[in-house]
Amino acid sequence: MSELRRERSIEYTVRRSARARRVRVNVRAHTEVEVVLPRRAPERAAAAAVRELAPWIERRLAEGKSALARVAERGDSVPYLGRSLTLVRQPGRTRAHMSGDRLLVPVGDYRPALERLYRRLARVEIAARLDAAVASVGLTYAGLSIRSQSTRWASCSASGAMSFNWRLLLAPEPVLDYVVWHEVCHLEIRDHSRRFWALVEARFPGWREQRDWLRANGATLVL
């Protein structure tokens, strides 16, 4: 079990990882700071990392608190590709269901059921866009997985396997379209060179606006 520690005014937990090759600091769930240490790293390395990254950590924590405040302002509604869906709690319900502009959810903590619904819908929404995009440029991809990555919105493996974050459904539709095209372009160019961004521009003009929206609002894409 992780023990809460404090360095200056920053509280953090430490987790040992056999896979970690270096000390890593994560700001998780908007307000939780976690330091990941390689198995043989000394304990003092965690405090040193927090001290060194204190300005960045404090900035991320402030952004997280602001994002959570904006999420709270939604009230009984949840975004879905630019639409605002009203939450309707129904006693006895165990699964979330979309009905027009309403989300029928269980009483109590509805978020697990709602996340399962968004994951199912994400596969449908993303697969349709991905299939259309690759077909239009004569490409193929190796498979599609829907995940809940903490640091990525999507990825394209060297084999052409695609992975997308279900939380993209909480963003406006053009943002999802941009991320899909971003990954489709990676089927041709693996890096983020000038050639890559020129290809994105040719395939999805106006991508900068969507990228900037995601950078500014990504932390609010939570249930």
JORALIN-V613468 format. One record per residue. N is the residue number from 1. OMEGA is omega in whole degrees, 0 to 359 (999 if undefined). D_CENTER is the distance of its C-alpha to the mean C-alpha in whole Angstrom. Layout:
BEGIN
N_OMEGA_D_CENTER / N_OMEGA_D_CENTER
END
This chain:
BEGIN
1_182_26 / 2_178_24 / 3_181_26 / 4_178_26 / 5_180_27 / 6_173_27 / 7_190_28 / 8_180_29 / 9_186_27 / 10_174_24 / 11_182_24 / 12_173_22 / 13_181_22 / 14_176_23 / 15_176_22 / 16_180_24 / 17_177_22 / 18_182_25 / 19_183_22 / 20_178_22 / 21_179_24 / 22_177_23 / 23_182_22 / 24_178_19 / 25_178_17 / 26_169_14 / 27_188_13 / 28_177_11 / 29_175_11 / 30_188_12 / 31_183_15 / 32_180_16 / 33_180_17 / 34_175_18 / 35_179_20 / 36_181_20 / 37_169_23 / 38_187_25 / 39_186_28 / 40_180_30 / 41_178_29 / 42_181_31 / 43_183_30 / 44_179_31 / 45_179_28 / 46_179_25 / 47_179_27 / 48_180_28 / 49_179_24 / 50_178_24 / 51_183_27 / 52_185_26 / 53_185_22 / 54_180_23 / 55_179_23 / 56_180_19 / 57_181_18 / 58_177_20 / 59_179_19 / 60_179_15 / 61_178_17 / 62_177_18 / 63_180_15 / 64_179_13 / 65_177_17 / 66_180_17 / 67_180_13 / 68_177_15 / 69_178_18 / 70_177_17 / 71_180_15 / 72_180_18 / 73_179_20 / 74_184_19 / 75_181_21 / 76_177_22 / 77_180_19 / 78_179_16 / 79_176_15 / 80_179_15 / 81_176_14 / 82_177_16 / 83_175_19 / 84_183_19 / 85_182_20 / 86_177_22 / 87_177_22 / 88_181_25 / 89_183_26 / 90_178_28 / 91_178_30 / 92_180_31 / 93_178_27 / 94_180_25 / 95_175_23 / 96_182_21 / 97_176_22 / 98_179_22 / 99_184_25 / 100_178_25 / 101_179_24 / 102_172_24 / 103_179_21 / 104_187_24 / 105_177_22 / 106_172_24 / 107_181_26 / 108_180_24 / 109_183_21 / 110_189_20 / 111_177_16 / 112_179_16 / 113_181_18 / 114_177_16 / 115_178_13 / 116_177_15 / 117_181_16 / 118_177_13 / 119_180_12 / 120_180_16 / 121_179_16 / 122_179_13 / 123_181_15 / 124_183_18 / 125_185_16 / 126_180_14 / 127_180_18 / 128_180_20 / 129_181_18 / 130_179_18 / 131_180_22 / 132_182_23 / 133_182_22 / 134_179_23 / 135_183_26 / 136_181_27 / 137_175_27 / 138_180_28 / 139_174_26 / 140_175_24 / 141_191_21 / 142_182_22 / 143_182_19 / 144_173_16 / 145_178_14 / 146_185_11 / 147_178_9 / 148_181_6 / 149_180_6 / 150_184_6 / 151_182_6 / 152_174_6 / 153_180_5 / 154_176_8 / 155_177_11 / 156_182_15 / 157_179_18 / 158_179_21 / 159_181_22 / 160_177_20 / 161_183_18 / 162_176_15 / 163_181_11 / 164_177_9 / 165_182_5 / 166_182_7 / 167_175_6 / 168_178_7 / 169_177_10 / 170_180_10 / 171_174_10 / 172_185_14 / 173_180_15 / 174_178_16 / 175_176_12 / 176_179_12 / 177_178_15 / 178_182_14 / 179_178_11 / 180_181_14 / 181_176_17 / 182_182_15 / 183_177_15 / 184_178_18 / 185_177_20 / 186_174_19 / 187_181_21 / 188_182_24 / 189_188_23 / 190_186_21 / 191_176_20 / 192_180_19 / 193_177_23 / 194_178_25 / 195_180_26 / 196_183_22 / 197_174_21 / 198_178_25 / 199_177_24 / 200_180_21 / 201_180_23 / 202_183_26 / 203_184_23 / 204_178_21 / 205_182_23 / 206_182_21 / 207_183_18 / 208_180_18 / 209_181_18 / 210_177_15 / 211_181_13 / 212_177_15 / 213_182_13 / 214_178_10 / 215_184_11 / 216_189_13 / 217_184_11 / 218_182_7 / 219_180_8 / 220_184_10 / 221_179_7 / 222_178_8 / 223_999_12
END
